[in-house]
């Protein structure tokens, strides 16, 4: 009798899908005002002095030693390449 109940239970569970979808899918809409009000995330440069946000108007590039060897650290290049922060660039 116990084995019969086990077989019936297992066969009933086999008919149920593993992940049942909800009857009414929920859509999370963000209003246009809210979508435009989120601030952009700043870029991060991992420099010799540590990882820091790149200032506005700058972008991270690979850093080099004065003899041209890559350092493995970033430098922040600002002003269209006019100057760098935290190291040398090629």
trRosetta pair geometry for C-beta under 8 A, 3 or more apart (Angstrom, degrees):
i j d omega theta_ij theta_ji phi_ij phi_ji
1 4 5.6 -50 -149 31 33 114
1 5 6.6 32 153 -17 64 103
2 5 5.8 -54 -151 36 34 110
2 6 6.4 36 150 -20 65 106
3 6 5.4 -51 -147 36 36 116
3 7 6.4 39 153 -21 66 103
4 7 5.8 -53 -149 34 31 111
4 8 6.5 29 153 -17 64 106
5 8 5.8 -54 -146 38 32 111
5 9 6.2 32 155 -19 65 108
6 9 5.8 -56 -146 38 29 111
6 10 6.3 26 158 -15 65 108
7 10 6.0 -56 -144 40 28 108
7 11 6.2 25 158 -17 64 109
8 11 6.0 -57 -145 38 28 108
8 12 6.3 28 155 -20 63 108
9 12 5.8 -57 -149 36 29 111
9 13 6.4 25 155 -16 65 107
10 13 5.7 -55 -145 39 32 109
10 14 6.4 40 153 -28 64 104
11 14 5.6 -47 -149 27 34 117
11 15 7.2 34 153 -21 60 101
12 15 6.1 -57 -162 28 35 110
12 16 7.3 29 147 -18 64 104
13 16 5.8 -55 -153 30 43 111
16 20 7.6 -49 -180 -58 88 115
17 20 5.5 127 74 -78 106 69
21 25 7.3 -27 173 -75 109 94
22 25 6.2 135 72 -86 103 47
22 26 7.3 5 80 -14 152 88
30 34 5.0 -119 -178 89 91 117
30 35 4.8 114 118 -66 118 92
31 34 4.6 88 58 11 85 102
31 35 6.8 -152 91 -9 42 88
32 35 5.7 -54 -143 36 30 113
32 36 6.4 18 162 -9 64 110
33 36 6.3 -68 -150 42 25 101
33 37 6.2 23 155 -26 64 116
34 37 5.7 -60 -142 32 31 112
34 38 7.4 44 161 -36 62 91
35 38 6.9 -44 -166 6 30 108
42 53 4.1 31 114 -153 142 115
42 54 6.3 -174 170 47 98 69
43 53 7.1 114 74 -157 45 64
43 54 4.4 -11 80 26 98 125
43 59 6.7 29 63 -135 165 60
43 60 5.9 -146 143 -7 126 108
44 51 5.5 19 176 -179 112 105
44 52 7.1 163 -150 83 72 21
44 53 6.1 -52 -98 -98 63 47
44 54 6.9 -156 -98 -17 11 87
44 60 7.6 0 98 -43 34 148
45 51 7.0 177 89 -145 37 61
45 52 6.3 -22 61 63 82 71
45 53 7.9 64 17 173 79 12
45 54 5.0 88 -18 -73 110 96
45 60 3.9 177 -97 -101 100 118
45 74 3.9 -135 -164 104 90 136
45 75 7.2 -29 -176 128 140 5
45 76 5.1 -142 -1 -66 167 89
45 86 7.0 156 122 51 130 152
46 50 7.4 -71 -148 165 63 30
46 51 4.3 -25 -102 -92 73 89
46 73 6.3 -120 113 -143 74 71
46 74 5.4 97 54 11 55 109
47 50 6.7 1 62 55 79 32
47 51 7.3 146 17 -95 66 33
47 52 6.6 -30 18 24 114 102
47 63 7.2 96 -133 -41 73 149
47 73 5.3 74 -150 172 36 116
47 74 5.5 -78 -76 70 66 76
47 75 6.6 84 -116 -96 104 42
47 76 7.3 -50 -70 -19 131 90
47 85 7.6 -62 -100 118 157 85
47 86 3.7 -37 -156 172 146 151
47 87 6.5 -168 -153 -11 100 116
48 63 7.4 -119 -36 116 97 170
48 71 7.1 -44 -72 156 103 145
48 73 5.0 67 -57 163 65 175
48 86 6.0 174 28 -177 89 94
48 87 6.0 124 -10 -64 119 117
49 52 7.3 0 91 -16 100 128
49 86 6.1 -117 16 -126 106 109
54 58 4.9 -139 172 93 99 104
54 59 6.4 58 165 -118 156 22
54 60 5.6 -118 -77 -47 139 87
54 76 4.9 168 -135 -121 91 117
55 58 4.8 62 66 13 80 127
55 76 6.5 89 23 166 86 149
55 78 6.6 4 72 -97 115 128
55 85 7.3 93 9 -9 117 158
57 78 5.8 56 114 -150 92 89
57 79 6.8 35 150 -63 115 51
58 76 4.4 32 159 173 138 102
58 77 6.1 158 -159 76 82 38
58 78 3.9 -39 -94 -87 99 84
58 79 7.9 -7 -88 -10 77 56
58 85 6.9 -5 -145 12 157 120
59 76 7.2 153 73 -153 20 65
59 77 5.8 -25 63 59 73 91
60 74 4.3 -14 -164 -170 111 136
60 75 7.2 143 -151 72 61 34
60 76 6.0 -42 -92 -97 60 61
60 77 7.6 128 -131 12 11 82
61 74 6.7 130 65 -156 29 79
61 75 5.7 -28 66 62 83 84
61 76 7.9 133 19 -115 76 16
61 77 5.0 30 3 -17 123 123
61 84 7.9 -83 49 -122 114 119
61 89 5.5 40 95 -121 132 128
62 70 5.9 -35 168 -135 121 107
62 71 7.9 160 172 41 75 78
62 74 6.8 -67 -104 -112 28 56
62 75 7.6 10 109 18 20 88
62 89 7.5 112 80 -130 58 84
62 90 7.7 6 87 -3 98 110
63 70 7.3 106 84 -159 52 61
63 71 4.4 -35 100 41 102 124
63 72 7.7 -40 61 52 96 29
63 73 4.6 -20 39 84 136 79
63 74 5.9 120 -23 176 102 8
63 75 4.2 117 -89 -31 94 97
63 86 7.2 -79 -92 116 141 90
63 87 4.0 17 -145 111 128 151
63 88 6.5 98 -165 60 79 54
63 89 6.7 -78 -118 -84 49 64
64 68 5.7 -16 178 -144 131 31
64 69 6.4 145 -160 70 79 33
64 70 5.7 -52 -102 -98 74 42
64 71 6.2 -172 -109 -14 16 90
64 87 7.6 142 44 152 41 113
64 88 5.3 -76 74 98 75 98
64 89 6.3 92 22 -139 101 25
64 90 4.9 72 -1 -58 154 83
65 68 6.9 -37 69 33 76 21
65 69 4.6 5 30 54 117 89
65 70 8.0 -35 0 24 81 3
65 71 5.9 127 -47 -68 75 94
65 88 6.7 59 -167 50 11 131
66 88 5.9 143 -78 -33 55 170
68 90 6.4 66 -132 -114 77 100
71 87 6.6 -104 22 -157 159 150
73 86 7.4 -114 141 144 122 114
73 87 6.4 139 96 -35 116 162
74 86 7.3 37 100 96 66 134
74 87 8.0 154 114 38 32 134
75 84 4.6 10 159 -176 126 125
75 85 6.5 161 -174 70 74 50
75 86 5.2 -171 -126 80 66 86
75 87 4.2 -120 -89 65 112 99
75 88 6.8 -136 -70 61 158 18
75 89 5.3 -135 66 -60 144 95
76 84 6.4 144 76 -164 50 66
76 85 4.0 -8 59 50 107 107
76 86 6.0 73 11 24 88 110
77 81 5.6 -4 179 -102 119 55
77 83 7.9 165 -152 94 54 35
77 84 5.3 -31 -99 -103 60 84
77 89 6.1 20 -84 -40 112 162
78 82 6.9 -56 98 56 67 86
78 83 5.7 -22 63 74 95 80
78 84 7.0 154 15 -105 79 30
78 85 6.5 53 -14 -18 120 101
79 82 3.7 -49 106 35 120 117
79 83 5.9 37 40 27 126 83
81 89 7.9 -112 -144 84 85 147
84 87 6.4 -65 133 75 129 54
84 88 6.8 125 68 -125 151 22
84 89 5.2 162 -75 -9 152 110
